[in-house]
Amino acid sequence: MASDLEAKAKEAFVDEHYELAFDLLTQAIALSPNNADLYADRAQANIKLNNFTEAVADAKKAIELNPSHSKAYLRKGTACIELEEYETAKAALEMGASLAPGDSKFSDLIKKCDKLIAEESGVISRQEKTVTQGVSTKGVQSQNDLQEPQTVTAPKPKYRHEFYQKSNEVVVTIFAKGIPQHSIDVDFGEQILSVSINVPGEDAYVFQPRLFGKIIPTSCRYEVLSTKIEIRLAKAEPIHWSSLEFSSSIGAPQRVNVSSVAGGERPNYPSSKQTRDWDKLEAQVKKEEKEEKLDGDAALNKFFREIYQDADEDTRRAMSKSFVESNGTVLSTNWKEVGSKKVEGSPPDGMELRRWEY
């Protein structure tokens, strides 16, 4: 039962076995997916495991299930601080404080957010402060460390991605072919993009960069196409992004001359390859996808895929149920018609439907 797994998870947490606690809570959630406490507890386990983006997702789910869950707001705020999304963290903590007025943890973290927001806005140079403080701890290295620096090779990502930008948005393209929309989860933060692709039987793909600049989460959107995932990030400021991901080694961002862009001058888009006209390339790819001519089963599969992709949930259920139960001879989009009965096979004229014998 979910309650037994929850009790074991709490024991594991007390013993600082956070990975075990996470696994037990995940099993409990599978049995009781509408229990806000389980998501809030797993958010805490994720925080201990430094999985801050996952912690935010769990806390948001707990809040969705129970908007009065003060601990969920506390954990969302804690994780957002670690992700350097201080405004989001402060908003969550203030909401949690209103639900638990006697809990001093909220007021302490809100003060911390105020200080970090002030540092980030330029009242205090946070980067200089960090460098100064780091001299005493990071400046002293052993002789072996200086003589034999370690080189870590980053693993090659499963899917390739590129980006280009306009004055008001950044467009990120992840080249993942044939991925169903329900296997893709995209979330937006103040300066965080989180993309996860979970296809049964394959290793999960996670792309969670801290972005070069801040974005407006409510104005961001994404679209799942047959060959790629296209993500549009709304810039919070009209600045030129020198790269997609934030790096302390990159200089101060430059504001885009909006008037020159509006007047017809195209901005240069950063890339590891030679400069391209990305607007033209994007239009060309969409035109090729639309005009692609296929024959036989390929054309039929494309037709069905387009219908399925644009359909609502009831239509998809009707298509799946009718096609499977009729052994591929019936494809209905009317859930009211096929939802309450078994769909019998309907072979073409002059043909007979037979059961396959192994």
C-alpha positions as CSV (number, residue, x, y, z in Angstrom):
1,M,0.0,0.0,0.0
2,A,1.0,3.6,-0.6
3,S,0.9,4.4,3.1
4,D,3.4,1.6,3.9
5,L,5.8,2.8,1.2
6,E,5.4,6.4,2.6
7,A,6.3,5.2,6.1
8,K,9.4,3.4,4.8
9,A,10.4,6.4,2.8
10,K,10.3,8.6,5.9
11,E,12.5,6.1,7.8
12,A,15.0,6.1,4.9
13,F,15.0,9.9,4.9
14,V,15.7,10.0,8.6
15,D,18.7,7.7,8.0
16,E,19.8,10.0,5.1
17,H,19.2,7.3,2.5
18,Y,17.7,9.9,0.1
19,E,17.9,7.8,-3.1
20,L,16.0,5.0,-1.3
21,A,13.5,7.5,-0.1
22,F,13.0,8.8,-3.6
23,D,12.5,5.3,-5.0
24,L,9.9,4.4,-2.3
25,L,8.0,7.6,-2.8
26,T,8.0,7.1,-6.6
27,Q,6.4,3.7,-6.0
28,A,3.9,5.2,-3.6
29,I,3.0,7.9,-6.2
30,A,2.3,5.2,-8.7
31,L,-0.2,3.6,-6.3
32,S,-1.7,7.0,-5.2
33,P,-1.1,9.6,-7.9
34,N,-3.4,12.2,-6.3
35,N,-1.7,12.4,-2.9
36,A,-0.1,15.8,-2.6
37,D,1.9,14.8,0.5
38,L,3.8,12.2,-1.6
39,Y,4.8,14.8,-4.2
40,A,5.9,17.3,-1.5
41,D,8.0,14.6,0.2
42,R,9.6,13.5,-3.0
43,A,10.4,17.2,-3.7
44,Q,12.4,17.2,-0.5
45,A,14.2,14.0,-1.5
46,N,15.1,15.6,-4.8
47,I,16.4,18.7,-3.0
48,K,18.7,16.5,-0.9
49,L,19.9,14.8,-4.1
50,N,20.5,18.2,-5.8
51,N,17.8,17.5,-8.4
52,F,16.4,21.0,-8.1
53,T,14.4,21.1,-11.4
54,E,12.7,17.8,-10.5
55,A,12.0,19.2,-7.0
56,V,10.2,22.2,-8.5
57,A,8.1,19.9,-10.7
58,D,7.1,17.8,-7.7
59,A,6.3,20.8,-5.6
60,K,4.2,22.3,-8.3
61,K,2.3,19.0,-8.6
62,A,1.6,19.0,-4.9
63,I,0.4,22.6,-5.0
64,E,-1.9,21.7,-8.0
65,L,-3.4,18.8,-6.0
66,N,-3.6,20.8,-2.7
67,P,-3.2,24.6,-3.1
68,S,-3.1,24.9,0.7
69,H,0.0,22.7,1.1
70,S,2.5,25.0,2.9
71,K,5.4,22.5,2.7
72,A,5.0,22.3,-1.0
73,Y,5.5,26.1,-1.3
74,L,8.5,25.9,1.0
75,R,10.1,23.2,-1.1
76,K,9.4,25.0,-4.3
77,G,11.0,28.1,-2.9
78,T,14.0,26.3,-1.6
79,A,14.6,24.6,-5.0
80,C,14.1,27.8,-7.0
81,I,16.7,29.6,-4.8
82,E,19.2,26.9,-5.8
83,L,18.2,27.4,-9.5
84,E,18.8,31.1,-9.0
85,E,15.2,31.9,-9.8
86,Y,14.8,34.3,-6.8
87,E,11.6,36.1,-7.8
88,T,9.8,32.8,-8.3
89,A,11.2,31.5,-5.0
90,K,10.1,34.6,-3.1
91,A,6.5,34.4,-4.6
92,A,6.2,30.8,-3.5
93,L,7.6,31.4,0.0
94,E,5.3,34.4,0.6
95,M,2.3,32.2,-0.4
96,G,3.5,29.5,2.0
97,A,4.1,32.0,4.8
98,S,0.5,33.1,4.5
99,L,-0.6,29.5,5.0
100,A,1.8,28.9,7.9
101,P,2.3,32.2,9.7
102,G,4.1,30.7,12.6
103,D,6.8,29.0,10.6
104,S,10.1,31.0,10.8
105,K,11.7,29.1,7.9
106,F,9.6,31.1,5.4
107,S,10.6,34.5,6.8
108,D,14.3,33.5,6.8
109,L,14.2,32.3,3.2
110,I,12.3,35.4,2.1
111,K,15.0,37.6,3.6
112,K,17.6,35.5,1.8
113,C,15.7,36.0,-1.5
114,D,15.5,39.8,-0.9
115,K,19.3,39.9,-0.5
116,L,20.0,37.7,-3.5
117,I,17.6,39.8,-5.7
118,A,19.4,42.9,-4.6
119,E,22.8,41.4,-5.4
120,E,21.5,40.2,-8.8
121,S,20.1,43.7,-9.7
122,G,23.5,45.3,-9.1
123,V,23.2,46.6,-5.6
124,I,26.0,44.2,-4.7
125,S,28.2,42.6,-7.2
126,R,27.5,39.0,-6.4
127,Q,30.1,37.6,-8.8
128,E,32.9,39.7,-7.4
129,K,31.8,38.7,-3.9
130,T,31.9,35.1,-4.9
131,V,35.4,35.4,-6.4
132,T,36.7,37.2,-3.3
133,Q,35.3,34.6,-0.9
134,G,36.6,31.8,-3.1
135,V,40.2,32.9,-2.9
136,S,40.7,31.4,0.6
137,T,39.1,28.0,-0.3
138,K,39.6,27.6,-4.1
139,G,42.9,29.5,-4.4
140,V,44.8,27.0,-2.3
141,Q,45.3,23.8,-4.3
142,S,47.5,20.8,-3.8
143,Q,50.6,20.4,-5.9
144,N,49.2,17.3,-7.5
145,D,46.1,19.2,-8.6
146,L,48.2,21.9,-10.2
147,Q,50.4,19.4,-12.0
148,E,47.7,16.9,-13.2
149,P,44.5,18.7,-14.0
150,Q,41.7,16.3,-14.7
151,T,39.8,16.4,-18.0
152,V,36.2,15.3,-18.0
153,T,34.6,14.5,-21.3
154,A,30.9,15.3,-21.5
155,P,28.8,12.5,-22.9
156,K,27.4,13.1,-26.4
157,P,23.7,14.1,-26.1
158,K,21.1,11.8,-27.5
159,Y,19.4,14.5,-29.5
160,R,21.1,17.4,-31.3
161,H,19.9,20.9,-30.7
162,E,20.4,24.3,-32.2
163,F,19.0,27.8,-31.6
164,Y,18.5,31.2,-33.3
165,Q,17.1,34.4,-32.0
166,K,15.1,37.5,-32.9
167,S,14.8,40.7,-31.1
168,N,12.0,39.4,-28.8
169,E,12.5,35.6,-28.7
170,V,14.9,32.7,-28.9
171,V,13.9,29.6,-30.9
172,V,15.4,26.3,-29.7
173,T,15.1,23.3,-32.0
174,I,15.7,19.7,-30.6
175,F,16.0,17.3,-33.5
176,A,14.0,14.3,-32.1
177,K,12.2,12.4,-34.9
178,G,8.9,10.6,-34.4
179,I,8.5,11.3,-30.7
180,P,4.8,11.2,-29.5
181,Q,3.6,14.4,-27.8
182,H,2.7,12.6,-24.5
183,S,6.3,11.5,-24.1
184,I,7.6,15.1,-24.1
185,D,7.5,17.5,-21.1
186,V,8.6,21.1,-21.4
187,D,8.7,23.5,-18.5
188,F,9.8,27.2,-18.3
189,G,11.3,29.1,-15.4
190,E,12.7,32.7,-15.1
191,Q,16.0,31.6,-16.5
192,I,15.6,27.8,-16.8
193,L,14.4,25.6,-19.7
194,S,13.5,22.0,-18.8
195,V,12.9,19.5,-21.5
196,S,12.5,15.8,-20.8
197,I,11.7,13.0,-23.3
198,N,10.6,9.6,-21.9
199,V,10.0,6.9,-24.5
200,P,9.2,3.5,-23.1
201,G,12.2,1.1,-23.5
202,E,14.7,3.9,-24.0
203,D,16.9,6.0,-21.7
204,A,15.3,9.3,-20.7
205,Y,16.6,12.4,-22.3
206,V,16.8,15.5,-20.1
207,F,17.9,19.0,-21.3
208,Q,17.9,21.6,-18.5
209,P,20.1,24.5,-19.3
210,R,20.4,27.7,-17.3
211,L,19.6,30.2,-20.1
212,F,21.8,33.1,-21.1
213,G,19.1,35.6,-20.3
214,K,15.8,35.8,-18.5
215,I,12.5,34.8,-20.2
216,I,8.8,35.3,-19.7
217,P,7.5,31.8,-18.8
218,T,3.8,32.6,-19.5
219,S,4.7,33.8,-23.1
220,C,6.8,30.8,-24.0
221,R,5.5,27.9,-26.0
222,Y,6.5,24.8,-27.9
223,E,5.4,22.6,-30.8
224,V,6.0,18.9,-31.4
225,L,6.6,18.2,-35.1
226,S,7.3,14.9,-36.9
227,T,11.1,15.5,-37.0
228,K,11.8,18.0,-34.2
229,I,10.6,19.9,-31.1
230,E,10.4,23.6,-31.7
231,I,10.6,25.8,-28.5
232,R,10.0,29.5,-28.5
233,L,11.4,31.5,-25.6
234,A,10.0,35.0,-25.0
235,K,12.9,37.3,-24.0
236,A,12.3,39.3,-20.8
237,E,14.7,42.0,-22.3
238,P,15.6,42.8,-25.9
239,I,19.3,41.7,-25.5
240,H,21.5,39.7,-27.8
241,W,22.2,36.2,-26.5
242,S,25.9,35.3,-27.2
243,S,25.0,31.7,-26.4
244,L,22.0,29.6,-25.4
245,E,23.4,28.8,-21.9
246,F,24.6,31.1,-19.2
247,S,28.3,31.3,-18.6
248,S,30.2,33.5,-16.2
249,S,33.0,33.8,-18.8
250,I,30.8,35.6,-21.3
251,G,30.8,39.4,-21.2
252,A,27.8,41.6,-20.5
253,P,24.9,41.2,-22.9
254,Q,24.3,43.8,-25.6
255,R,20.8,45.3,-26.2
256,V,19.4,44.6,-29.7
257,N,18.8,47.6,-31.8
258,V,15.1,47.0,-32.3
259,S,14.6,49.8,-34.8
260,S,17.3,48.3,-37.2
261,V,15.7,44.9,-37.0
262,A,12.2,46.2,-37.6
263,G,13.6,48.2,-40.5
264,G,14.6,45.1,-42.4
265,E,18.1,44.4,-41.1
266,R,18.3,40.7,-40.1
267,P,20.2,39.9,-36.9
268,N,23.1,37.5,-36.9
269,Y,22.3,34.3,-35.2
270,P,25.0,32.6,-33.1
271,S,26.0,29.1,-34.2
272,S,29.0,26.7,-34.1
273,K,28.7,26.6,-37.9
274,Q,28.9,29.3,-40.6
275,T,26.2,32.1,-40.5
276,R,22.9,31.0,-42.0
277,D,19.6,32.7,-42.8
278,W,17.6,30.8,-40.2
279,D,14.3,32.3,-41.1
280,K,14.7,31.1,-44.7
281,L,15.9,27.7,-43.5
282,E,13.0,27.3,-41.2
283,A,10.5,28.1,-43.9
284,Q,12.2,25.7,-46.3
285,V,12.1,22.8,-43.8
286,K,8.4,23.4,-43.1
287,K,7.6,23.6,-46.8
288,E,9.5,20.3,-47.4
289,E,7.6,18.6,-44.6
290,K,4.3,19.8,-46.0
291,E,5.0,18.9,-49.6
292,E,6.7,15.6,-48.8
293,K,5.3,12.9,-51.2
294,L,5.1,9.4,-49.9
295,D,3.7,6.2,-51.4
296,G,2.0,3.1,-50.0
297,D,2.1,2.4,-46.3
298,A,4.4,5.4,-45.7
299,A,1.8,7.8,-47.1
300,L,-1.0,6.0,-45.1
301,N,1.0,6.1,-41.9
302,K,1.7,9.8,-42.4
303,F,-2.0,10.5,-43.0
304,F,-3.0,8.6,-39.8
305,R,-0.3,10.3,-37.8
306,E,-1.4,13.8,-38.8
307,I,-5.0,13.0,-37.9
308,Y,-3.9,11.5,-34.5
309,Q,-1.6,14.5,-33.7
310,D,-4.3,17.1,-34.3
311,A,-7.1,15.2,-32.6
312,D,-8.6,15.6,-29.1
313,E,-8.3,12.9,-26.4
314,D,-11.6,11.2,-27.2
315,T,-10.8,11.0,-30.9
316,R,-7.4,9.5,-30.1
317,R,-9.0,6.9,-27.8
318,A,-11.5,6.0,-30.5
319,M,-8.9,5.6,-33.2
320,S,-6.6,3.4,-31.0
321,K,-9.5,1.2,-29.7
322,S,-11.2,0.7,-33.1
323,F,-7.9,-0.1,-34.9
324,V,-6.7,-2.6,-32.3
325,E,-9.9,-4.4,-31.7
326,S,-10.7,-4.7,-35.4
327,N,-7.3,-6.0,-36.2
328,G,-6.5,-3.0,-38.3
329,T,-9.7,-3.1,-40.5
330,V,-11.6,-0.2,-38.8
331,L,-10.5,3.3,-37.9
332,S,-13.2,5.3,-36.1
333,T,-12.9,8.8,-34.6
334,N,-16.3,8.6,-32.8
335,W,-15.7,7.6,-29.2
336,K,-19.4,7.6,-28.4
337,E,-19.9,5.0,-31.0
338,V,-17.0,2.7,-30.2
339,G,-16.3,3.4,-26.5
340,S,-19.1,1.2,-25.1
341,K,-18.7,-1.9,-27.3
342,K,-16.1,-4.1,-28.9
343,V,-15.3,-3.1,-32.5
344,E,-15.6,-6.1,-34.8
345,G,-13.4,-6.5,-37.8
346,S,-14.7,-5.3,-41.2
347,P,-12.6,-6.7,-44.1
348,P,-12.7,-5.2,-47.6
349,D,-15.2,-6.6,-50.1
350,G,-14.1,-10.0,-51.5
351,M,-11.8,-10.7,-48.5
352,E,-12.3,-12.8,-45.4
353,L,-11.1,-11.9,-41.9
354,R,-9.2,-14.8,-40.3
355,R,-7.5,-15.1,-36.9
356,W,-3.7,-15.6,-37.2
357,E,-2.7,-19.0,-35.9
358,Y,0.8,-19.4,-34.4
